[in-house]
C-alpha cells in the first residue's frame, strides 16, 4: 500500500512517475514494463503511461486488472487516484468482450452483451463487414474481411479475441536435431520453450497468432524454429534483408532435419518457392511504379502456408499489413526485440499479427547469463566554433546532420579504438560521407547498402575469425547481423531518435562473451544540439530495459574507467 518511501507516483491522467534514486526502483520498473509504456527517462524521474493497448497486451498475456492495480499499489508513494483502478478494470475487461468464432462454415462475431452489440451495430465502418445480424449479440461477418474487421474494431476501442481457428497448411514432417552439423549439443532454452508453448497453446484456437518479444541475441530464430516444429507445416518466413534470410536458412539446416531441397530463398537474388520459403520485406513490397501492383504478393498464395513468421515485426511495411489483413486464417508469429514502431502503428500489430504472447526482460536474461552484461555511455562533445554559425542558421533537418557529423567525433573514435584495440568493435552510423571519412582515418573496412552481399559475407567472416578487429557499418548493420564476438559498439549517428534502431544496435554486442566480459555501447553526441535531443529519445529504450546509462563529456575519457566502477 501507499508508502512515502516508495518510488511511484500514479497520476489521474494515467501517467506514472518513477523515482530512479530509490532502492525499489528496479523492482518497480520491471513490474511497470508488463502493463505500461515508458514515455521519457531523464536522470532522476522516469515517466510511464498506462494506455489501452498496453493494458490489452497485459490481458492477452494473462494479467488480471487486480494484478495491475496491486502492482501499482505495491510501489505507490501516495494513494492511487480513484479513476485509475476503474479505467484499468474497464479497459482490460474489454479484451474478450468481443470474440470471433467459426460456426460450421460461417464466421461469427459474438458480443458479451446486447448494449455492446448495439454500439458496434451503430458504427457504419463496422457494418460494411457484417453480412447479417443473427440475434441480439451475434453477427455473421465476411470471412474474407476478418482482419479488416478486427482492425476497425480496435480503432473504436474494442480489441477482438480471435478464436475462429486456422487452416492447417501443407503437412511438413521434420525433427529438431539434438546436435548441430558441427556436432555441438543443441536444444531450446527454458524461456524459449515457454515462448513456444504459450504461442502454440496446444494447437488450439487460443494460440497461433501473436508476438514474442525477446532481445537481440536471445534466440528469437530458435523460438520460430520451435513453433515450426510444433506445427509441422509449410512455413513462409519474412525478414528485413538478404543477410537475415540466409541466416534463417543456415539455422534451419543446422538445427533441424529439413534439407536444402525443402527450403527456398525468395529475394532479389533468387526466387525459389519451397515448403519453407524465406523472403525479404523489400521483395514483397517491390513494384515497378508508385501506381503499380505488388507483383510478389502472389507469394502469400503460392502454397497452402500453415504458418507465417514475421521476423523483426516492428519493421513490417504498411503494404504487408494490408495483405496480412486478408490471411487471418493462417497462423502468424511476430518476432521482435521491441514493440515500439516509429510510425506508431502498434495497434496494427496487435489486431493483424496478434497480441503480445511472451516477453522476457533483457536484464533477466542478462542475469541468467544468456546475453552479455552491457553498459551504455553517452559521450557529449562541443560543436567546433567554426560550425556554430552554420548550425544556428540551418533548417531543422540540416541541423541534425551538422551536429551528427561533428568532426570532433573522429578524434574520440580514435581514442576509444586505441583503448579497445584487442576488442571486436563495430562503428555504426547513418551518413555515408561521415563513415567514409572515419574509414580513411582509422583504416578499417566499410560496409554499406551498396556493398555486394558476397563482399559483406567475406568481411563478416573475417571479423568473426578475428582477422578484422574493427568494422565500419551503415544502417545495414541494424538488423539480423550474426557477429557473436562483437563486444564494443560506437554509435556516431542514428535515425532521428529511433528506439527500435537503438534496440538493434545494442543487440549487435549482446551475445554472451566466453570470458564473461562486459559489452560496451558508446554513443557520441554533440552537446546542446538536435543530436542531443534525439539521443534522449533513443535513451528511452536503454532505460526501459534497465541498462546502466552513463553520461560524460569527452575530456573525461570515460572509456578508461572499468565498467564495474559504474555499478552499485
C-alpha positions as CSV (number, residue, x, y, z in Angstrom):
1,X,0.0,0.0,0.0
2,X,1.0,3.7,-0.2
3,X,4.2,4.5,1.5
4,X,6.2,7.8,1.2
5,X,9.4,5.7,0.8
6,X,8.0,4.0,-2.3
7,X,9.2,5.1,-5.8
8,X,5.9,5.5,-7.8
9,X,3.6,8.4,-8.1
10,X,0.4,7.4,-10.0
11,X,-1.5,10.3,-11.6
12,X,-5.1,10.7,-12.6
13,X,-4.2,11.1,-16.3
14,X,-2.7,7.5,-16.3
15,X,0.9,8.7,-16.2
16,X,3.2,7.2,-13.7
17,X,6.3,8.8,-12.3
18,X,9.1,6.5,-11.2
19,X,12.0,7.8,-8.9
20,X,15.3,6.4,-10.1
21,X,17.2,7.1,-6.9
22,X,15.1,4.7,-4.8
23,X,16.1,1.2,-3.6
24,X,12.9,-0.3,-5.0
25,X,13.4,1.3,-8.5
26,X,14.4,-1.8,-10.3
27,X,11.6,-3.9,-8.9
28,X,9.1,-1.2,-9.8
29,X,10.5,-0.7,-13.3
30,X,10.3,-4.5,-14.1
31,X,6.7,-4.6,-12.8
32,X,5.6,-1.5,-14.8
33,X,7.1,-2.9,-18.0
34,X,4.3,-5.6,-18.1
35,X,1.5,-3.1,-18.5
36,X,2.8,0.5,-19.1
37,X,4.9,2.2,-21.7
38,X,8.0,4.3,-21.0
39,X,7.5,7.9,-22.3
40,X,10.6,9.7,-21.1
41,X,13.6,8.9,-19.0
42,X,15.7,11.9,-17.7
43,X,18.2,11.4,-14.9
44,X,16.0,11.3,-11.8
45,X,12.4,10.7,-12.6
46,X,11.1,8.4,-15.4
47,X,7.6,8.8,-16.9
48,X,5.4,5.9,-17.9
49,X,1.9,5.9,-19.4
50,X,-0.8,3.3,-19.0
51,X,-2.6,3.0,-22.4
52,X,-5.4,0.9,-23.6
53,X,-3.0,-1.0,-25.9
54,X,-0.5,-1.7,-23.0
55,X,-3.4,-3.0,-20.9
56,X,-4.8,-5.2,-23.7
57,X,-1.3,-6.7,-24.2
58,X,-1.1,-7.4,-20.5
59,X,-4.6,-9.0,-20.6
60,X,-3.5,-11.1,-23.6
61,X,-0.5,-12.4,-21.6
62,X,-2.9,-13.4,-18.7
63,X,-2.6,-10.5,-16.3
64,X,-5.8,-9.5,-14.5
65,X,-7.0,-6.0,-13.6
66,X,-6.4,-6.8,-9.9
67,X,-2.8,-7.8,-10.6
68,X,-2.2,-4.5,-12.4
69,X,-3.8,-2.5,-9.6
70,X,-1.9,-4.4,-6.9
71,X,1.4,-3.8,-8.7
72,X,0.7,-0.1,-8.7
73,X,-0.4,-0.1,-5.0
74,X,2.7,-2.1,-4.0
75,X,5.1,0.6,-5.2
76,X,2.9,3.8,-4.9
77,X,4.1,6.6,-2.7
78,X,0.6,8.1,-2.4
79,X,-2.9,6.6,-2.7
80,X,-3.8,5.8,-6.3
81,X,-6.4,8.2,-7.8
82,X,-9.9,6.6,-7.8
83,X,-10.4,6.8,-11.5
84,X,-7.2,4.8,-12.3
85,X,-8.5,1.5,-10.9
86,X,-11.8,1.9,-12.7
87,X,-10.2,2.6,-16.0
88,X,-7.8,-0.3,-15.7
89,X,-10.8,-2.6,-15.0
90,X,-12.7,-1.0,-17.8
91,X,-10.0,-1.3,-20.5
92,X,-8.7,-4.8,-19.5
93,X,-12.2,-6.2,-19.3
94,X,-12.8,-5.2,-22.9
95,X,-10.3,-7.8,-24.0
96,X,-12.5,-10.9,-24.5
97,X,-15.9,-9.0,-24.6
98,X,-15.9,-9.4,-28.4
99,X,-14.9,-12.7,-30.0
100,X,-14.7,-14.2,-33.4
101,X,-15.8,-17.8,-33.7
102,X,-16.3,-20.3,-36.6
103,X,-19.7,-22.0,-36.6
104,X,-19.9,-24.6,-39.3
105,X,-18.8,-22.6,-42.4
106,X,-19.7,-19.2,-41.0
107,X,-17.6,-16.7,-39.3
108,X,-19.5,-15.1,-36.4
109,X,-18.8,-12.1,-34.1
110,X,-20.2,-12.6,-30.6
111,X,-20.6,-9.7,-28.1
112,X,-20.7,-10.1,-24.4
113,X,-24.0,-8.2,-24.1
114,X,-26.7,-6.5,-26.1
115,X,-25.5,-2.9,-25.3
116,X,-22.1,-3.7,-26.8
117,X,-23.7,-5.3,-29.8
118,X,-25.8,-2.2,-30.3
119,X,-22.7,0.1,-30.1
120,X,-21.0,-2.0,-32.8
121,X,-24.1,-2.2,-35.0
122,X,-24.3,1.6,-34.9
123,X,-20.8,2.1,-36.5
124,X,-21.0,2.5,-40.2
125,X,-17.4,1.4,-40.6
126,X,-18.2,-1.9,-38.9
127,X,-21.4,-2.5,-40.8
128,X,-19.6,-2.9,-44.1
129,X,-18.0,-6.1,-42.8
130,X,-21.3,-7.6,-41.4
131,X,-23.4,-9.9,-43.6
132,X,-26.3,-10.1,-41.2
133,X,-27.3,-9.8,-37.5
134,X,-28.2,-13.3,-36.3
135,X,-29.6,-12.3,-32.8
136,X,-29.2,-9.6,-30.1
137,X,-25.4,-10.3,-29.6
138,X,-24.3,-12.3,-32.7
139,X,-23.3,-11.2,-36.2
140,X,-22.4,-13.2,-39.3
141,X,-19.4,-11.5,-40.8
142,X,-17.5,-11.6,-44.1
143,X,-14.7,-14.2,-43.6
144,X,-12.5,-12.5,-46.3
145,X,-12.6,-9.3,-44.2
146,X,-11.6,-11.0,-40.9
147,X,-8.5,-8.8,-40.4
148,X,-10.1,-5.6,-41.6
149,X,-13.0,-6.1,-39.1
150,X,-10.5,-6.6,-36.2
151,X,-8.6,-3.5,-37.2
152,X,-11.8,-1.4,-37.5
153,X,-12.9,-2.6,-34.0
154,X,-9.7,-1.9,-32.2
155,X,-9.8,1.6,-33.7
156,X,-13.0,2.3,-31.9
157,X,-11.6,0.9,-28.6
158,X,-12.7,-2.8,-28.8
159,X,-10.0,-5.4,-29.2
160,X,-11.2,-8.7,-30.6
161,X,-10.3,-12.1,-29.2
162,X,-10.0,-14.2,-32.4
163,X,-10.7,-17.9,-31.7
164,X,-12.0,-18.7,-35.2
165,X,-9.2,-21.1,-35.9
166,X,-6.7,-21.6,-38.7
167,X,-6.1,-23.6,-41.8
168,X,-3.6,-26.4,-41.2
169,X,-1.5,-25.9,-44.3
170,X,0.6,-28.5,-46.1
171,X,2.0,-31.1,-43.8
172,X,5.8,-30.8,-43.4
173,X,7.3,-33.5,-41.2
174,X,10.8,-32.8,-39.8
175,X,12.6,-33.0,-36.4
176,X,14.9,-30.7,-34.4
177,X,18.4,-32.1,-34.1
178,X,20.0,-32.8,-30.7
179,X,23.4,-31.8,-32.1
180,X,24.2,-29.3,-34.8
181,X,26.1,-30.1,-38.0
182,X,29.3,-29.2,-36.2
183,X,28.4,-31.9,-33.5
184,X,27.6,-29.3,-30.8
185,X,24.8,-30.2,-28.4
186,X,21.8,-28.1,-29.0
187,X,18.3,-27.6,-27.6
188,X,15.8,-24.9,-26.8
189,X,16.5,-22.9,-23.6
190,X,13.7,-22.9,-20.9
191,X,12.5,-19.4,-21.8
192,X,12.4,-20.3,-25.5
193,X,10.4,-23.4,-24.7
194,X,8.0,-21.3,-22.7
195,X,7.6,-18.8,-25.6
196,X,6.9,-21.7,-28.0
197,X,4.4,-23.3,-25.6
198,X,2.4,-20.1,-25.0
199,X,2.2,-19.3,-28.7
200,X,1.3,-22.8,-29.7
201,X,-1.3,-23.2,-26.9
202,X,-1.6,-26.9,-27.6
203,X,-2.5,-26.3,-31.2
204,X,-5.9,-24.7,-30.2
205,X,-7.6,-21.6,-31.4
206,X,-6.5,-19.5,-28.4
207,X,-2.9,-19.7,-29.6
208,X,-1.5,-19.5,-33.1
209,X,-1.2,-15.7,-33.5
210,X,0.8,-13.0,-31.7
211,X,4.2,-11.6,-30.9
212,X,7.1,-12.9,-29.0
213,X,9.4,-10.1,-27.6
214,X,13.0,-11.1,-26.9
215,X,16.3,-9.2,-27.0
216,X,18.7,-9.5,-29.9
217,X,21.0,-12.4,-29.2
218,X,18.4,-14.2,-27.1
219,X,17.4,-16.6,-29.9
220,X,14.2,-15.3,-31.5
221,X,15.1,-17.5,-34.5
222,X,15.1,-20.6,-32.2
223,X,11.6,-19.7,-31.0
224,X,10.5,-19.6,-34.6
225,X,12.1,-23.0,-35.3
226,X,10.4,-24.4,-32.1
227,X,7.0,-23.2,-33.3
228,X,7.6,-24.7,-36.7
229,X,8.5,-28.0,-35.1
230,X,5.2,-28.0,-33.1
231,X,3.1,-27.2,-36.2
232,X,4.9,-29.4,-38.8
233,X,3.5,-27.3,-41.6
234,X,4.7,-25.4,-44.6
235,X,6.0,-22.0,-43.5
236,X,6.7,-18.6,-45.0
237,X,9.3,-16.6,-43.2
238,X,9.6,-12.8,-43.8
239,X,12.8,-11.0,-43.0
240,X,14.2,-7.4,-43.2
241,X,17.1,-8.2,-45.5
242,X,19.0,-10.8,-47.5
243,X,21.6,-11.4,-44.8
244,X,18.7,-12.3,-42.4
245,X,17.2,-14.6,-45.0
246,X,20.4,-16.6,-45.3
247,X,21.0,-16.7,-41.6
248,X,17.5,-18.2,-41.2
249,X,18.2,-20.8,-43.9
250,X,21.6,-21.7,-42.2
251,X,20.0,-22.1,-38.8
252,X,17.2,-24.3,-40.2
253,X,19.7,-26.6,-41.9
254,X,21.9,-26.6,-38.8
255,X,19.2,-27.2,-36.1
256,X,16.6,-29.3,-38.0
257,X,16.4,-32.3,-40.4
258,X,15.0,-30.0,-43.1
259,X,17.0,-30.4,-46.3
260,X,18.2,-27.8,-48.8
261,X,15.6,-29.1,-51.2
262,X,12.8,-28.2,-48.8
263,X,14.0,-24.6,-48.2
264,X,13.7,-21.8,-50.7
265,X,15.1,-18.3,-50.8
266,X,12.8,-15.6,-52.3
267,X,14.8,-12.4,-52.7
268,X,16.1,-10.0,-55.3
269,X,18.9,-12.6,-56.0
270,X,16.8,-15.7,-56.5
271,X,13.1,-16.6,-56.2
272,X,12.6,-20.2,-55.2
273,X,9.3,-21.3,-53.5
274,X,9.6,-24.5,-51.4
275,X,7.7,-25.9,-48.4
276,X,9.8,-23.5,-46.2
277,X,10.3,-20.2,-48.1
278,X,12.3,-17.3,-46.6
279,X,11.7,-13.9,-48.2
280,X,12.6,-10.2,-47.6
281,X,10.1,-7.4,-46.9
282,X,11.7,-5.5,-49.8
283,X,10.9,-8.0,-52.5
284,X,7.3,-8.3,-51.3
285,X,6.8,-4.5,-51.5
286,X,8.6,-4.1,-54.8
287,X,6.6,-2.6,-57.6
288,X,7.6,-1.0,-60.9
289,X,5.8,2.3,-60.3
290,X,4.0,4.0,-57.4
291,X,0.7,3.1,-59.0
292,X,1.8,-0.4,-60.0
293,X,0.7,-3.6,-58.2
294,X,2.8,-5.5,-55.7
295,X,3.6,-8.4,-58.1
296,X,5.3,-10.5,-55.4
297,X,2.3,-10.6,-53.1
298,X,1.4,-13.8,-55.0
299,X,3.9,-15.5,-52.7
300,X,1.2,-15.4,-50.0
301,X,-0.9,-17.7,-52.2
302,X,1.9,-19.7,-53.8
303,X,1.4,-22.6,-51.3
304,X,-1.0,-23.6,-48.6
305,X,1.0,-22.0,-45.9
306,X,0.2,-23.2,-42.3
307,X,2.4,-20.6,-40.6
308,X,3.9,-17.1,-41.5
309,X,6.8,-15.8,-39.4
310,X,7.4,-12.1,-39.4
311,X,11.0,-11.5,-38.3
312,X,11.6,-8.0,-36.8
313,X,7.8,-7.5,-36.9
314,X,8.2,-3.9,-35.8
315,X,9.6,-3.2,-39.3
316,X,6.6,-4.6,-41.1
317,X,5.8,-2.3,-44.1
318,X,2.3,-0.9,-44.4
319,X,1.5,-2.8,-47.7
320,X,2.3,-6.1,-45.9
321,X,-0.1,-5.2,-43.1
322,X,-2.8,-4.9,-45.8
323,X,-2.2,-8.3,-47.2
324,X,-1.9,-9.7,-43.7
325,X,-5.4,-8.5,-43.0
326,X,-6.6,-10.9,-45.8
327,X,-4.8,-14.0,-44.5
328,X,-6.1,-14.2,-40.9
329,X,-6.9,-17.9,-41.2
330,X,-3.1,-18.6,-41.3
331,X,-1.2,-18.8,-38.1
332,X,1.1,-15.7,-37.6
333,X,4.1,-15.4,-35.4
334,X,5.8,-12.0,-34.9
335,X,9.3,-11.8,-33.5
336,X,10.9,-8.6,-32.3
337,X,13.1,-7.0,-29.7
338,X,10.7,-4.1,-29.2
339,X,7.1,-3.5,-30.0
340,X,7.8,0.3,-30.5
341,X,7.1,1.3,-34.1
342,X,8.3,4.7,-35.3
343,X,5.1,5.1,-37.3
344,X,3.0,4.4,-34.1
345,X,1.1,1.5,-35.8
346,X,1.4,-0.8,-32.7
347,X,-2.4,-1.3,-32.9
348,X,-2.0,-2.8,-36.4
349,X,0.5,-5.3,-35.0
350,X,-2.0,-6.2,-32.2
351,X,-5.0,-6.6,-34.5
352,X,-3.4,-8.2,-37.6
353,X,-0.5,-10.2,-36.2
354,X,-1.8,-10.7,-32.7
355,X,-1.3,-9.6,-29.2
356,X,2.0,-9.9,-27.2
357,X,2.2,-13.5,-26.1
358,X,5.6,-13.6,-24.4
359,X,8.0,-11.0,-23.2
360,X,11.3,-11.6,-21.3
361,X,13.1,-8.6,-19.8
362,X,16.6,-8.1,-21.1
363,X,18.1,-7.7,-17.6
364,X,16.6,-11.1,-16.5
365,X,18.3,-12.8,-19.4
366,X,21.5,-11.0,-18.6
367,X,21.3,-12.1,-15.0
368,X,20.9,-15.7,-16.2
369,X,24.0,-15.4,-18.5
370,X,22.1,-15.8,-21.8
371,X,23.1,-12.3,-23.0
372,X,26.2,-10.2,-22.1
373,X,26.1,-7.6,-19.3
374,X,26.2,-4.2,-21.1
375,X,27.0,-0.7,-20.1
376,X,25.9,2.3,-22.2
377,X,27.9,5.5,-22.4
378,X,26.7,8.8,-23.9
379,X,29.8,11.0,-24.6
380,X,28.9,14.6,-25.2
381,X,31.2,16.8,-27.4
382,X,31.2,20.5,-28.2
383,X,30.4,21.7,-31.7
384,X,33.6,23.4,-33.1
385,X,33.4,27.2,-33.0
386,X,33.6,27.5,-36.8
387,X,30.4,25.4,-37.2
388,X,28.2,27.2,-34.7
389,X,27.0,29.9,-37.1
390,X,26.3,27.2,-39.8
391,X,24.3,25.2,-37.2
392,X,22.4,28.3,-36.0
393,X,21.0,29.3,-39.3
394,X,20.3,25.8,-40.7
395,X,16.8,24.3,-41.1
396,X,15.9,21.6,-38.5
397,X,16.7,18.5,-40.6
398,X,20.0,20.0,-41.7
399,X,20.8,21.0,-38.0
400,X,20.8,17.3,-37.0
401,X,23.1,16.3,-39.8
402,X,25.6,19.1,-39.0
403,X,25.6,18.1,-35.3
404,X,25.8,14.3,-36.1
405,X,28.8,14.8,-38.4
406,X,30.7,16.8,-35.8
407,X,34.3,16.3,-36.9
408,X,35.4,16.0,-33.2
409,X,33.7,12.6,-33.1
410,X,36.6,11.2,-35.2
411,X,39.2,12.0,-32.6
412,X,37.1,10.4,-29.9
413,X,36.6,7.3,-32.1
414,X,40.4,7.0,-32.4
415,X,40.9,7.2,-28.7
416,X,38.2,4.6,-28.0
417,X,39.6,2.3,-30.6
418,X,43.1,2.6,-29.2
419,X,41.8,1.6,-25.8
420,X,39.8,-1.3,-27.3
421,X,42.5,-2.5,-29.8
422,X,42.2,-6.1,-28.5
423,X,38.3,-6.0,-28.7
424,X,36.0,-6.6,-31.6
425,X,34.5,-3.2,-32.5
426,X,31.6,-2.0,-34.7
427,X,31.4,1.7,-35.6
428,X,27.9,2.4,-36.6
429,X,26.4,5.5,-38.4
430,X,23.9,6.6,-41.0
431,X,25.7,9.3,-43.1
432,X,27.9,7.7,-45.7
433,X,30.3,10.7,-46.1
434,X,31.0,10.6,-42.4
435,X,31.5,6.8,-42.4
436,X,33.9,7.1,-45.4
437,X,35.9,9.7,-43.6
438,X,36.1,7.5,-40.5
439,X,37.2,4.6,-42.7
440,X,40.1,6.6,-44.0
441,X,41.1,7.9,-40.6
442,X,41.1,4.6,-38.7
443,X,42.0,2.2,-41.7
444,X,39.1,-0.2,-41.2
445,X,36.7,-1.7,-43.9
446,X,33.3,-0.1,-44.5
447,X,30.0,-2.0,-45.2
448,X,27.1,0.0,-46.7
449,X,23.9,-0.8,-48.6
450,X,25.9,-0.8,-51.8
451,X,28.4,-3.4,-50.6
452,X,27.7,-6.6,-52.6
453,X,26.3,-9.5,-50.5
454,X,29.4,-11.7,-51.2
455,X,31.8,-8.9,-50.0
456,X,29.7,-8.4,-46.9
457,X,29.8,-12.1,-46.1
458,X,33.6,-12.1,-46.6
459,X,34.1,-9.1,-44.2
460,X,31.7,-10.6,-41.6
461,X,33.6,-13.9,-41.7
462,X,36.9,-12.1,-41.3
463,X,35.5,-10.2,-38.3
464,X,34.3,-13.5,-36.8
465,X,37.7,-15.1,-37.3
466,X,39.5,-12.1,-35.7
467,X,41.3,-11.1,-38.9
468,X,39.5,-7.8,-38.9
469,X,39.1,-6.2,-35.4
470,X,37.1,-3.1,-36.4
471,X,34.2,-2.8,-38.9
472,X,32.6,0.5,-40.0
473,X,28.9,-0.2,-40.8
474,X,26.0,1.8,-42.0
475,X,22.3,1.2,-41.3
476,X,22.6,-2.2,-43.0
477,X,24.1,-3.5,-39.7
478,X,21.0,-2.5,-37.7
479,X,19.3,-5.8,-38.4
480,X,20.0,-9.5,-38.3
481,X,23.8,-9.5,-38.1
482,X,25.2,-12.6,-36.5
483,X,28.6,-11.3,-35.1
484,X,28.7,-13.1,-31.8
485,X,32.2,-11.9,-30.9
486,X,31.4,-8.1,-31.2
487,X,31.7,-6.7,-27.8
488,X,32.1,-2.9,-28.4
489,X,29.9,-0.6,-30.5
490,X,30.5,3.1,-31.2
491,X,27.4,4.9,-32.5
492,X,28.3,8.1,-34.3
493,X,24.9,9.0,-35.8
494,X,21.4,7.5,-35.8
495,X,17.9,7.8,-37.2
496,X,16.3,10.8,-35.5
497,X,15.8,9.2,-32.1
498,X,14.7,5.8,-33.2
499,X,14.1,3.5,-30.2
500,X,13.9,0.4,-32.4
501,X,17.2,1.3,-34.0
502,X,18.8,1.6,-30.6
503,X,17.5,-1.9,-29.7
504,X,19.0,-3.4,-32.8
505,X,22.4,-1.6,-32.4
506,X,22.8,-2.6,-28.8
507,X,21.7,-6.1,-29.8
508,X,24.8,-6.4,-32.0
509,X,27.0,-6.8,-29.0
510,X,24.8,-8.7,-26.6
511,X,25.9,-12.3,-27.3
512,X,27.4,-13.6,-24.1
513,X,31.2,-13.5,-24.1
514,X,33.2,-16.6,-23.4
515,X,35.3,-14.7,-20.8
516,X,32.2,-13.1,-19.1
517,X,33.4,-9.6,-20.1
518,X,31.1,-6.6,-20.4
519,X,29.7,-5.3,-23.7
520,X,30.2,-1.6,-24.1
521,X,28.0,0.7,-26.2
522,X,29.2,4.2,-26.8
523,X,27.1,7.0,-28.3
524,X,28.9,10.1,-29.5
525,X,26.6,13.1,-29.2
526,X,27.1,16.8,-29.9
527,X,26.1,18.9,-26.9
528,X,23.2,21.4,-26.9
529,X,22.1,20.4,-30.4
530,X,19.4,18.3,-32.1
531,X,21.8,15.4,-31.9
532,X,21.4,15.5,-28.1
533,X,17.6,15.8,-28.4
534,X,17.4,12.7,-30.5
535,X,19.8,10.9,-28.2
536,X,17.4,11.5,-25.3
537,X,14.7,9.7,-27.2
538,X,16.9,6.8,-28.1
539,X,18.0,6.6,-24.4
540,X,14.3,5.7,-23.6
541,X,14.8,2.2,-24.9
542,X,18.0,1.5,-23.0
543,X,16.5,2.9,-19.8
544,X,13.3,0.9,-20.4
545,X,15.4,-2.3,-20.5
546,X,17.3,-1.4,-17.3
547,X,20.7,-0.8,-18.7
548,X,23.4,1.2,-16.9
549,X,23.5,4.5,-18.8
550,X,26.4,6.8,-18.1
551,X,26.7,10.4,-19.4
552,X,30.1,12.1,-19.6
553,X,31.9,14.8,-21.5
554,X,34.7,13.9,-24.0
555,X,37.5,15.2,-21.7
556,X,36.6,12.7,-19.0
557,X,38.0,9.8,-21.1
558,X,35.3,7.6,-19.6
559,X,36.4,4.6,-21.7
560,X,39.4,4.3,-19.5
561,X,37.3,3.5,-16.4
562,X,36.5,-0.2,-15.7
563,X,32.8,-0.9,-16.3
564,X,32.5,-2.4,-12.8
565,X,33.0,1.0,-11.3
566,X,29.6,2.2,-12.6
567,X,27.6,-0.5,-10.9
568,X,26.5,-0.4,-7.2
